[in-house]
Amino acid sequence: MGHTQSKIKVLFLCTGNSCRSQMAEGWTWRLRADLIEPFSAGVESHGLDPRALRVMGEVGVDISLQHSKTIDELEEKEFDYVITLCDRANESCPLFLGHATVLHKGFEDPPALAMNEDDEEAKLAHYRRIRDEIRGWVESLPAALK
């Protein structure tokens, strides 16, 4: 048999690396770690969103050891794919040197949606919906990257 194919290196990029990109990284570790080595970063670093941590924990995915970081902290890495998950990151996506394919897969922003809600359960409902949408999309990887 030939040598084992190395894992696809995927960077999930969002504005603040606090919520959607963290969820995508967590789901990829859980569902696709045999095929994909996931990373996440932001154009800025806003810290890990406590509600994102909570709703991922509700489905048994612990993202507490992940940390919010900027793209500059990963500049030594060579990625196969850079996937922007929010429109702002897509618009301000830094130019990547190397051979990375840049794709955009937009998801709504749970913190922005939650701002309009008074009640904590209603806030969390937005996070849960986006969490589940991201899970469904991660399940389609790596085929959806083609």
DSSP file (Angstrom, degrees, kcal/mol; ACC not computed):
  #  RESIDUE AA STRUCTURE BP1 BP2  ACC     N-H-->O    O-->H-N    N-H-->O    O-->H-N    TCO  KAPPA ALPHA  PHI   PSI    X-CA   Y-CA   Z-CA
    1    1 A M              0   0    0      0, 0.0     3,-0.1     0, 0.0     0, 0.0   0.000 360.0 360.0 360.0 151.7    0.0    0.0    0.0
    2    2 A G        -     0   0    0      1,-0.2     3,-0.1     3,-0.0     2,-0.0  -0.117 360.0 -68.9 -76.0 180.0    1.1    3.6   -0.6
    3    3 A H        -     0   0    0      1,-0.1     2,-0.2     3,-0.0    -1,-0.2  -0.331  60.7 -92.7 -70.8 155.6    1.7    6.1    2.1
    4    4 A T        -     0   0    0      1,-0.1     2,-0.2    -3,-0.1    -1,-0.1  -0.457  41.1-111.1 -70.8 135.5   -1.2    7.4    4.1
    5    5 A Q        -     0   0    0     -2,-0.2    -1,-0.1    -3,-0.1     3,-0.1  -0.457  36.1-120.6 -63.7 132.5   -2.8   10.6    2.8
    6    6 A S        -     0   0    0     -2,-0.2    -1,-0.1     1,-0.1     3,-0.1  -0.386  36.1 -90.6 -74.5 158.7   -2.1   13.4    5.2
    7    7 A K        -     0   0    0      1,-0.1     2,-0.4    29,-0.1    29,-0.2  -0.299  39.5-107.3 -68.4 150.8   -5.0   15.2    6.8
    8    8 A I  E     -a   36   0A   0     27,-2.5    29,-3.0    -3,-0.1     2,-0.7  -0.657  30.6-137.6 -76.0 128.6   -6.5   18.3    5.1
    9    9 A K  E     -a   37   0A   0     -2,-0.4    71,-2.3    27,-0.2    72,-2.0  -0.818  26.4-176.9 -94.0 117.5   -5.6   21.4    7.0
   10   10 A V  E     -ab  38  81A   0     27,-1.9    29,-2.2    -2,-0.7     2,-0.6  -0.953  14.6-159.5-120.4 130.1   -8.6   23.7    7.3
   11   11 A L  E     -ab  39  82A   0     70,-2.6    72,-3.2    -2,-0.5     2,-0.6  -0.942   7.4-154.4-107.6 121.8   -8.7   27.1    8.9
   12   12 A F  E     -ab  40  83A   0     27,-2.9    29,-2.1    -2,-0.6     2,-0.5  -0.862  18.9-164.4 -93.5 122.1  -12.1   28.4   10.0
   13   13 A L  E     +ab  41  84A   0     70,-2.8    72,-2.6    -2,-0.6    73,-0.5  -0.921  17.8 158.7-118.2 129.8  -12.0   32.2   10.0
   14   14 A C  E     -a   42   0A   0     27,-1.9    29,-1.5    -2,-0.5    30,-0.3  -0.812  51.7 -98.7-133.7 176.0  -14.4   34.6   11.6
   15   15 A T  S    S+     0   0    0     -2,-0.3    29,-3.3    27,-0.3    28,-0.4   0.968 115.9  10.4 -62.8 -52.2  -14.1   38.2   12.7
   16   16 A G  S    S-     0   0    0     26,-0.2    30,-2.6    27,-0.2    31,-0.4   0.481  85.1-133.1-112.3  -2.4  -13.5   37.6   16.4
   17   17 A N  S    S+     0   0    0     24,-0.3    30,-0.2    28,-0.2    25,-0.1   0.899  75.1 112.3  49.9  45.1  -12.8   33.8   16.7
   18   18 A S  S    S-     0   0    0     30,-0.1    31,-2.5    50,-0.1    34,-0.2   0.635  83.5  -5.3-116.0 -22.4  -15.3   33.7   19.7
   19   19 A C  S  > S+     0   0    0     29,-0.1     4,-2.7    33,-0.1     5,-0.2   0.517 122.6  36.2-138.8 -78.7  -18.2   31.7   18.5
   20   20 A R  H  > S+     0   0    0      1,-0.2     4,-2.6     2,-0.2     5,-0.2   0.913 120.3  44.6 -61.5 -46.6  -18.9   30.3   15.0
   21   21 A S  H  > S+     0   0    0      1,-0.2     4,-2.2     2,-0.2    -1,-0.2   0.852 113.9  51.8 -67.7 -31.9  -15.3   29.4   14.1
   22   22 A Q  H  > S+     0   0    0      2,-0.2     4,-2.6     1,-0.2    -2,-0.2   0.909 110.3  48.5 -67.9 -41.7  -14.8   27.9   17.5
   23   23 A M  H  X S+     0   0    0     -4,-2.7     4,-3.0     2,-0.2     5,-0.2   0.923 111.3  50.2 -61.9 -44.2  -18.0   25.8   17.0
   24   24 A A  H  X S+     0   0    0     -4,-2.6     4,-2.2     1,-0.2    -2,-0.2   0.907 111.6  47.9 -62.7 -41.3  -16.7   24.7   13.6
   25   25 A E  H  X S+     0   0    0     -4,-2.2     4,-2.4     2,-0.2    -1,-0.2   0.938 113.1  48.6 -63.6 -45.4  -13.3   23.7   15.0
   26   26 A G  H  X S+     0   0    0     -4,-2.6     4,-2.0     1,-0.2    -2,-0.2   0.915 112.6  47.0 -61.1 -45.1  -15.0   21.8   17.8
   27   27 A W  H  X S+     0   0    0     -4,-3.0     4,-3.3     2,-0.2     5,-0.4   0.885 110.9  52.6 -64.4 -38.0  -17.4   19.9   15.5
   28   28 A T  H  X S+     0   0    0     -4,-2.2     4,-2.4    -5,-0.2     5,-0.3   0.912 108.4  49.6 -67.2 -40.8  -14.5   19.1   13.1
   29   29 A W  H  X S+     0   0    0     -4,-2.4     4,-0.6     1,-0.2    -1,-0.2   0.922 117.9  42.1 -59.3 -41.9  -12.4   17.6   15.9
   30   30 A R  H  < S+     0   0    0     -4,-2.0    -2,-0.2    -5,-0.2    -1,-0.2   0.904 129.8  22.2 -71.7 -42.6  -15.4   15.5   17.0
   31   31 A L  H  < S+     0   0    0     -4,-3.3    -3,-0.2    -5,-0.1    -2,-0.2   0.735 134.0  22.6-103.1 -25.9  -16.8   14.4   13.6
   32   32 A R  H >X S+     0   0    0     -4,-2.4     4,-3.0    -5,-0.4     3,-1.9   0.152  71.9 121.4-134.2  20.1  -13.9   14.6   11.1
   33   33 A A  T 3< S+     0   0    0     -4,-0.6    -4,-0.1    -5,-0.3    -1,-0.1   0.716  73.8  64.7 -64.4 -18.1  -10.6   14.4   12.9
   34   34 A D  T 34 S+     0   0    0      1,-0.1    -1,-0.3    -3,-0.1     3,-0.1   0.765 120.3  20.1 -71.9 -23.2   -9.7   11.3   10.9
   35   35 A L  T <4 S+     0   0    0     -3,-1.9   -27,-2.5     1,-0.2     2,-0.4   0.684 122.8  47.9-115.1 -29.0   -9.7   13.4    7.7
   36   36 A I  E  <  -a    8   0A   0     -4,-3.0    -1,-0.2   -29,-0.2   -27,-0.2  -0.949  55.3-153.2-127.6 135.8   -9.3   17.0    8.7
   37   37 A E  E     -a    9   0A   0    -29,-3.0   -27,-1.9    -2,-0.4     2,-0.2  -0.920  32.5-154.8-102.0 107.0   -6.9   18.9   11.0
   38   38 A P  E     +a   10   0A   0      0, 0.0     2,-0.3     0, 0.0   -27,-0.2  -0.555  19.9 174.4 -91.9 149.2   -9.0   22.0   12.0
   39   39 A F  E     -a   11   0A   0    -29,-2.2   -27,-2.9    -2,-0.2     2,-0.3  -0.944  10.7-159.3-136.2 157.6   -7.8   25.4   13.2
   40   40 A S  E     +a   12   0A   0     -2,-0.3     2,-0.3   -29,-0.2   -27,-0.2  -0.993  17.1 156.1-139.4 152.1   -9.7   28.5   13.9
   41   41 A A  E     -a   13   0A   0    -29,-2.1   -27,-1.9    -2,-0.3   -24,-0.3  -0.961  24.6-132.9-159.4 171.2   -8.8   32.2   14.1
   42   42 A G  E     -ac  14  70A   0     27,-2.1    29,-1.9    -2,-0.3   -27,-0.3  -0.877  27.5-121.7-128.5 163.3  -10.2   35.6   13.8
   43   43 A V  S    S+     0   0    0    -29,-1.5     2,-0.3   -28,-0.4   -27,-0.2   0.845 112.8  13.5 -66.6 -33.8   -9.3   38.9   12.1
   44   44 A E  S    S-     0   0    0    -29,-3.3     2,-0.5   -30,-0.3    25,-0.2  -0.806  87.9-117.3-126.6 171.9   -9.4   40.1   15.7
   45   45 A S        +     0   0    0     -2,-0.3   -28,-0.2     1,-0.1   -29,-0.1  -0.960  33.0 167.3-117.1 117.4   -9.5   38.1   19.0
   46   46 A H        -     0   0    0    -30,-2.6   -29,-0.1    -2,-0.5    -1,-0.1   0.392  49.6-108.1-107.4   1.3  -12.6   38.6   21.1
   47   47 A G        -     0   0    0    -31,-0.4     2,-0.4   -30,-0.2    -1,-0.2   0.018  51.2 -54.0  85.2 158.4  -12.2   35.7   23.6
   48   48 A L        -     0   0    0     18,-0.1   -29,-0.1    20,-0.1   -30,-0.1  -0.567  58.0-121.1 -74.7 126.6  -14.2   32.5   23.7
   49   49 A D     >  -     0   0    0    -31,-2.5     4,-2.2    -2,-0.4     3,-0.3  -0.537  13.5-145.3 -70.5 121.6  -17.9   33.2   23.9
   50   50 A P  H  > S+     0   0    0      0, 0.0     4,-2.1     0, 0.0    -1,-0.2   0.820  99.4  52.8 -60.7 -31.1  -19.3   31.6   27.1
   51   51 A R  H  > S+     0   0    0      2,-0.2     4,-2.7     1,-0.2     5,-0.3   0.872 107.4  51.3 -72.8 -34.7  -22.6   30.8   25.5
   52   52 A A  H  > S+     0   0    0     -3,-0.3     4,-2.1     2,-0.2     5,-0.2   0.934 110.6  49.5 -63.0 -44.4  -20.8   29.0   22.6
   53   53 A L  H  X S+     0   0    0     -4,-2.2     4,-2.0     1,-0.2    10,-0.3   0.913 112.9  48.3 -57.9 -44.3  -18.9   27.0   25.2
   54   54 A R  H  X S+     0   0    0     -4,-2.1     4,-1.7     2,-0.2    -2,-0.2   0.941 112.0  45.0 -65.2 -49.8  -22.2   26.2   27.0
   55   55 A V  H  X S+     0   0    0     -4,-2.7     4,-0.6     1,-0.2    -1,-0.2   0.834 113.4  50.6 -70.8 -29.7  -24.3   25.1   24.0
   56   56 A M  H ><>S+     0   0    0     -4,-2.1     5,-2.5    -5,-0.3     3,-1.0   0.904 108.8  53.2 -68.8 -39.9  -21.4   23.0   22.6
   57   57 A G  H ><5S+     0   0    0     -4,-2.0     3,-1.8    -5,-0.2    -2,-0.2   0.833  98.2  65.2 -61.2 -32.9  -21.1   21.4   26.0
   58   58 A E  H 3<5S+     0   0    0     -4,-1.7    -1,-0.2     1,-0.3    -2,-0.2   0.785 106.7  41.9 -61.2 -27.4  -24.8   20.5   25.9
   59   59 A V  T <<5S-     0   0    0     -3,-1.0    -1,-0.3    -4,-0.6    -2,-0.2   0.140 125.9 -99.5-107.2  18.3  -24.1   18.2   23.0
   60   60 A G  T < 5S+     0   0    0     -3,-1.8     2,-0.6     1,-0.2    -3,-0.2   0.687  82.5 127.6  79.5  18.8  -20.9   16.8   24.5
   61   61 A V      < -     0   0    0     -5,-2.5     2,-0.8    -6,-0.1    -1,-0.2  -0.923  44.6-156.8-111.5 110.1  -18.3   18.8   22.6
   62   62 A D        +     0   0    0     -2,-0.6     3,-0.2     1,-0.1    -9,-0.1  -0.751  23.6 165.1 -89.9 112.3  -15.9   20.5   25.0
   63   63 A I    >   +     0   0    0     -2,-0.8     3,-1.4   -10,-0.3    -1,-0.1   0.219  44.5 109.2-106.5  14.3  -14.3   23.5   23.4
   64   64 A S  T 3  S+     0   0    0      1,-0.3    -1,-0.1   -11,-0.1   -16,-0.1   0.743  75.8  54.2 -66.0 -22.3  -13.0   25.0   26.7
   65   65 A L  T 3  S+     0   0    0     -3,-0.2    -1,-0.3     2,-0.1     2,-0.2   0.590  90.7  90.7 -87.9  -9.7   -9.4   24.1   25.8
   66   66 A Q    <   -     0   0    0     -3,-1.4     2,-0.3   -44,-0.0   -18,-0.1  -0.539  66.0-156.3 -77.2 151.8   -9.6   26.1   22.5
   67   67 A H        -     0   0    0     -2,-0.2     2,-0.3   -27,-0.1   -27,-0.1  -0.958  21.0-104.0-133.1 155.0   -8.7   29.7   22.7
   68   68 A S        +     0   0    0     -2,-0.3     2,-0.3   -50,-0.1   -51,-0.1  -0.565  50.0 165.4 -75.8 129.6   -9.5   32.8   20.7
   69   69 A K        -     0   0    0     -2,-0.3   -27,-2.1   -25,-0.2     2,-0.2  -0.959  32.3-116.8-144.0 160.7   -6.6   33.8   18.5
   70   70 A T  B >   -c   42   0A   0     -2,-0.3     3,-1.5   -29,-0.2     4,-0.4  -0.569  33.8-108.4 -95.5 163.6   -5.8   36.0   15.5
   71   71 A I  G >  S+     0   0    0    -29,-1.9     3,-1.7     1,-0.3     4,-0.1   0.799 114.6  69.2 -58.6 -30.2   -4.7   34.9   12.1
   72   72 A D  G >  S+     0   0    0      1,-0.3     3,-1.1     2,-0.2    -1,-0.3   0.812  90.7  61.0 -61.4 -29.3   -1.2   36.3   12.9
   73   73 A E  G <  S+     0   0    0     -3,-1.5    -1,-0.3     1,-0.2    -2,-0.2   0.656 109.5  42.1 -72.4 -13.3   -0.7   33.6   15.5
   74   74 A L  G X  S+     0   0    0     -3,-1.7     3,-2.1    -4,-0.4    -1,-0.2   0.224  76.1 115.0-114.0  13.8   -1.0   31.0   12.7
   75   75 A E  T <  S+     0   0    0     -3,-1.1    -1,-0.1     1,-0.3    -2,-0.1   0.692  71.1  60.9 -66.6 -15.9    1.0   32.6   10.0
   76   76 A E  T 3  S+     0   0    0     -3,-0.2    -1,-0.3    -4,-0.2     2,-0.2   0.688  89.4  92.8 -78.8 -16.3    3.6   29.9   10.0
   77   77 A K    <   -     0   0    0     -3,-2.1     2,-0.6     1,-0.0    -3,-0.1  -0.467  68.6-140.8 -82.8 148.3    1.0   27.3    9.1
   78   78 A E        -     0   0    0     -2,-0.2     2,-0.3    21,-0.0    20,-0.1  -0.942  23.0-162.9-104.9 119.5    0.2   26.1    5.5
   79   79 A F        -     0   0    0     -2,-0.6    20,-0.2     1,-0.1   -69,-0.2  -0.759  23.2-156.0-103.3 149.3   -3.5   25.5    5.1
   80   80 A D  S    S+     0   0    0    -71,-2.3    21,-2.7    -2,-0.3     2,-0.4   0.834  86.9  17.6 -82.8 -38.7   -5.3   23.6    2.3
   81   81 A Y  E     -bd  10 101A   0    -72,-2.0   -70,-2.6    19,-0.3     2,-0.5  -0.994  57.7-164.2-136.0 140.9   -8.5   25.6    2.9
   82   82 A V  E     -bd  11 102A   0     19,-2.5    21,-2.7    -2,-0.4     2,-0.6  -0.992  17.3-168.1-119.3 120.3   -9.4   28.8    4.6
   83   83 A I  E     -bd  12 103A   0    -72,-3.2   -70,-2.8    -2,-0.5     2,-0.4  -0.932   9.4-151.6-116.9 115.0  -13.2   29.0    5.2
   84   84 A T  E     -bd  13 104A   0     19,-2.7    21,-2.9    -2,-0.6   -70,-0.2  -0.700   8.7-171.9 -84.7 134.3  -14.7   32.3    6.2
   85   85 A L        +     0   0    0    -72,-2.6    22,-2.1    -2,-0.4     2,-0.3   0.429  65.9  46.4-107.9  -2.3  -17.8   31.9    8.3
   86   86 A C  S  > S-     0   0    0    -73,-0.5     4,-2.1    20,-0.2     5,-0.2  -0.984  79.8-121.1-140.4 153.8  -19.0   35.5    8.5
   87   87 A D  H  > S+     0   0    0     -2,-0.3     4,-2.4     1,-0.2     5,-0.2   0.862 110.2  55.5 -63.0 -37.1  -19.4   38.2    5.9
   88   88 A R  H  > S+     0   0    0      1,-0.2     4,-2.2     2,-0.2    -1,-0.2   0.913 109.1  46.7 -64.2 -40.5  -17.0   40.6    7.7
   89   89 A A  H  4 S+     0   0    0      1,-0.2     4,-0.5     2,-0.2    -1,-0.2   0.887 110.7  54.0 -66.8 -36.1  -14.2   38.0    7.7
   90   90 A N  H >< S+     0   0    0     -4,-2.1     3,-0.6     1,-0.2    -2,-0.2   0.911 112.0  44.0 -62.2 -42.0  -14.9   37.3    4.0
   91   91 A E  H 3< S+     0   0    0     -4,-2.4    -2,-0.2     1,-0.2    -1,-0.2   0.848 124.0  34.6 -71.7 -34.4  -14.6   41.0    3.2
   92   92 A S  T 3< S+     0   0    0     -4,-2.2    -1,-0.2    -5,-0.2    -2,-0.2   0.171  80.9 145.0-108.3  19.1  -11.5   41.5    5.3
   93   93 A C    <   -     0   0    0     -3,-0.6     3,-0.1    -4,-0.5    -3,-0.1  -0.369  52.1-122.5 -59.0 122.2   -9.9   38.1    4.7
   94   94 A P        -     0   0    0      0, 0.0     2,-0.5     0, 0.0    -1,-0.1  -0.265  31.0 -96.3 -63.5 155.3   -6.2   38.7    4.6
   95   95 A L        -     0   0    0     -3,-0.1     2,-0.5     1,-0.0    -3,-0.0  -0.609  41.7-143.8 -73.2 124.2   -4.4   37.6    1.5
   96   96 A F        -     0   0    0     -2,-0.5     2,-0.2     4,-0.1     6,-0.1  -0.773   4.4-146.3 -94.8 131.5   -3.0   34.2    2.1
   97   97 A L        +     0   0    0     -2,-0.5     3,-0.4     2,-0.1     2,-0.2  -0.507  65.6  37.3 -83.4 163.3    0.3   33.2    0.6
   98   98 A G  S    S-     0   0    0     -2,-0.2    -2,-0.1     1,-0.2   -18,-0.1  -0.571 111.4 -50.1  92.3-159.3    0.7   29.7   -0.4
   99   99 A H  S    S+     0   0    0     -2,-0.2    -1,-0.2   -20,-0.2    -2,-0.1   0.215  76.8 142.1-108.2  14.2   -1.8   27.4   -1.9
  100  100 A A        -     0   0    0     -3,-0.4     2,-0.6   -19,-0.1   -19,-0.3  -0.303  45.7-137.5 -62.4 136.4   -4.9   27.7    0.3
  101  101 A T  E     -d   81   0A   0    -21,-2.7   -19,-2.5   -18,-0.0     2,-0.6  -0.845  18.5-144.5 -89.6 125.2   -8.2   27.7   -1.3
  102  102 A V  E     +d   82   0A   0     -2,-0.6     2,-0.3   -21,-0.2   -19,-0.2  -0.826  24.5 173.5 -98.1 124.7  -10.4   30.4    0.2
  103  103 A L  E     -d   83   0A   0    -21,-2.7   -19,-2.7    -2,-0.6     2,-0.5  -0.881  22.1-140.4-124.4 156.4  -14.1   29.5    0.5
  104  104 A H  E     +d   84   0A   0     -2,-0.3     2,-0.4   -21,-0.2   -19,-0.2  -0.981  21.5 169.0-121.4 129.2  -17.0   31.3    2.2
  105  105 A K        -     0   0    0    -21,-2.9     2,-0.2    -2,-0.5    -2,-0.0  -0.837  25.8-151.9-134.5  95.7  -19.8   29.6    4.1
  106  106 A G        +     0   0    0     -2,-0.4     2,-0.3   -20,-0.1   -20,-0.2  -0.460  16.9 179.1 -79.2 137.5  -21.8   32.1    6.0
  107  107 A F        -     0   0    0    -22,-2.1   -20,-0.2    -2,-0.2   -87,-0.1  -0.970  37.0-100.2-126.9 147.6  -23.7   31.5    9.2
  108  108 A E        -     0   0    0     -2,-0.3   -88,-0.0     1,-0.1   -23,-0.0  -0.228  41.4-106.1 -62.4 159.2  -25.7   34.0   11.1
  109  109 A D     >  -     0   0    0      1,-0.2     4,-2.3   -90,-0.0     3,-0.3  -0.784  23.9-160.1 -95.3 106.4  -24.0   35.6   14.2
  110  110 A P  H  > S+     0   0    0      0, 0.0     4,-2.9     0, 0.0     5,-0.2   0.888  90.2  52.1 -55.8 -43.7  -25.4   34.2   17.5
  111  111 A P  H  > S+     0   0    0      0, 0.0     4,-1.3     0, 0.0    16,-0.0   0.907 111.5  47.7 -60.7 -38.3  -24.2   37.2   19.7
  112  112 A A  H  4 S+     0   0    0     -3,-0.3     4,-0.5     2,-0.2     3,-0.2   0.911 114.5  45.9 -67.2 -41.6  -25.8   39.7   17.3
  113  113 A L  H >< S+     0   0    0     -4,-2.3     3,-1.0     1,-0.2    -1,-0.2   0.893 110.9  53.6 -65.8 -39.4  -29.1   37.7   17.2
  114  114 A A  H >< S+     0   0    0     -4,-2.9     3,-2.0     1,-0.2    -1,-0.2   0.762  91.8  74.0 -69.0 -25.3  -29.0   37.3   21.0
  115  115 A M  T 3< S+     0   0    0     -4,-1.3    -1,-0.2     1,-0.3    -2,-0.2   0.801  93.3  54.5 -59.0 -28.6  -28.7   41.0   21.6
  116  116 A N  T <  S+     0   0    0     -3,-1.0     2,-0.4    -4,-0.5    -1,-0.3   0.463  94.6  86.5 -86.1  -0.5  -32.3   41.5   20.7
  117  117 A E    <   -     0   0    0     -3,-2.0     6,-0.0     1,-0.1     3,-0.0  -0.797  55.7-164.7-104.2 142.7  -33.6   39.0   23.2
  118  118 A D  S    S+     0   0    0     -2,-0.4     2,-0.3     5,-0.0    -1,-0.1   0.778  71.9  69.6 -88.7 -29.6  -34.4   39.8   26.9
  119  119 A D  S  > S-     0   0    0      1,-0.1     4,-2.0     4,-0.0     3,-0.2  -0.722  75.3-136.4-102.9 138.2  -34.4   36.2   28.2
  120  120 A E  H  > S+     0   0    0     -2,-0.3     4,-2.8     1,-0.2     5,-0.2   0.874 105.4  53.6 -60.5 -40.1  -31.4   34.0   28.5
  121  121 A E  H  > S+     0   0    0      1,-0.2     4,-1.8     2,-0.2    -1,-0.2   0.904 108.6  50.0 -62.2 -39.6  -33.2   30.9   27.0
  122  122 A A  H  > S+     0   0    0      2,-0.2     4,-1.0     1,-0.2    -1,-0.2   0.885 110.7  50.1 -65.9 -37.7  -34.2   32.9   24.0
  123  123 A K  H >X S+     0   0    0     -4,-2.0     4,-1.2     1,-0.2     3,-0.8   0.947 110.9  48.9 -61.6 -48.3  -30.5   34.0   23.6
  124  124 A L  H 3X S+     0   0    0     -4,-2.8     4,-2.8     1,-0.2     5,-0.2   0.809  99.3  67.4 -63.8 -29.8  -29.3   30.4   23.9
  125  125 A A  H 3X S+     0   0    0     -4,-1.8     4,-2.1     1,-0.2    -1,-0.2   0.882 100.0  50.0 -59.3 -38.0  -31.9   29.3   21.3
  126  126 A H  H <X S+     0   0    0     -4,-1.0     4,-2.3    -3,-0.8     5,-0.2   0.924 111.0  48.9 -65.3 -43.8  -30.0   31.3   18.6
  127  127 A Y  H  X S+     0   0    0     -4,-1.2     4,-2.7     1,-0.2    -2,-0.2   0.909 111.2  50.1 -61.8 -41.9  -26.7   29.7   19.6
  128  128 A R  H  X S+     0   0    0     -4,-2.8     4,-2.3     2,-0.2    -1,-0.2   0.904 110.0  50.1 -65.1 -40.7  -28.2   26.2   19.5
  129  129 A R  H  X S+     0   0    0     -4,-2.1     4,-2.2    -5,-0.2    -2,-0.2   0.943 114.3  43.1 -64.1 -46.9  -29.7   26.7   16.1
  130  130 A I  H  X S+     0   0    0     -4,-2.3     4,-2.8     2,-0.2     5,-0.2   0.904 111.5  56.0 -66.5 -39.6  -26.4   28.0   14.6
  131  131 A R  H  X S+     0   0    0     -4,-2.7     4,-2.2    -5,-0.2    -1,-0.2   0.927 110.7  44.6 -53.9 -46.5  -24.5   25.2   16.5
  132  132 A D  H  X S+     0   0    0     -4,-2.3     4,-2.3     2,-0.2    -1,-0.2   0.855 111.6  52.3 -71.6 -34.4  -26.7   22.6   14.8
  133  133 A E  H  X S+     0   0    0     -4,-2.2     4,-1.9     2,-0.2    -1,-0.2   0.918 110.8  48.1 -64.5 -42.6  -26.4   24.3   11.4
  134  134 A I  H  X S+     0   0    0     -4,-2.8     4,-2.9     1,-0.2     5,-0.2   0.904 109.8  53.0 -65.4 -40.1  -22.6   24.2   11.7
  135  135 A R  H  X S+     0   0    0     -4,-2.2     4,-2.3    -5,-0.2    -2,-0.2   0.947 107.8  50.6 -58.5 -48.3  -22.7   20.6   12.7
  136  136 A G  H  X S+     0   0    0     -4,-2.3     4,-0.5     1,-0.2    -1,-0.2   0.881 113.4  45.8 -57.7 -39.4  -24.8   19.7    9.6
  137  137 A W  H >< S+     0   0    0     -4,-1.9     3,-1.3     1,-0.2     4,-0.3   0.918 109.9  52.5 -71.2 -43.4  -22.3   21.4    7.4
  138  138 A V  H >< S+     0   0    0     -4,-2.9     3,-1.7     1,-0.3    -2,-0.2   0.862 102.1  61.6 -60.9 -34.4  -19.2   19.9    9.1
  139  139 A E  H 3< S+     0   0    0     -4,-2.3    -1,-0.3     1,-0.3    -2,-0.2   0.771  99.3  56.7 -62.2 -23.6  -20.8   16.5    8.5
  140  140 A S  T <X S+     0   0    0     -3,-1.3     4,-1.9    -4,-0.5    -1,-0.3   0.504  93.0 141.1 -85.9  -3.9  -20.7   17.2    4.8
  141  141 A L  T <4  +     0   0    0     -3,-1.7  -105,-0.1    -4,-0.3  -106,-0.0  -0.555  54.5  16.6 -84.1 152.2  -16.9   17.8    4.9
  142  142 A P  T >4 S+     0   0    0      0, 0.0     3,-2.2     0, 0.0     4,-0.3  -0.993 123.0  57.7 -85.2  -1.6  -14.6   17.2    3.2
  143  143 A A  G >4 S+     0   0    0      1,-0.3     3,-1.6     2,-0.2    -2,-0.2   0.868 100.9  59.8 -55.2 -37.5  -16.9   16.5    0.2
  144  144 A A  G 3< S+     0   0    0     -4,-1.9    -1,-0.3     1,-0.3    -3,-0.1   0.596  92.1  69.9 -69.5  -9.1  -18.4   20.0    0.4
  145  145 A L  G <         0   0    0     -3,-2.2    -1,-0.3     1,-0.2    -2,-0.2   0.627 360.0 360.0 -81.9 -12.2  -14.9   21.5   -0.1
  146  146 A K    <         0   0    0     -3,-1.6    -1,-0.2    -4,-0.3    -2,-0.1   0.511 360.0 360.0 -75.4 360.0  -14.7   20.4   -3.7
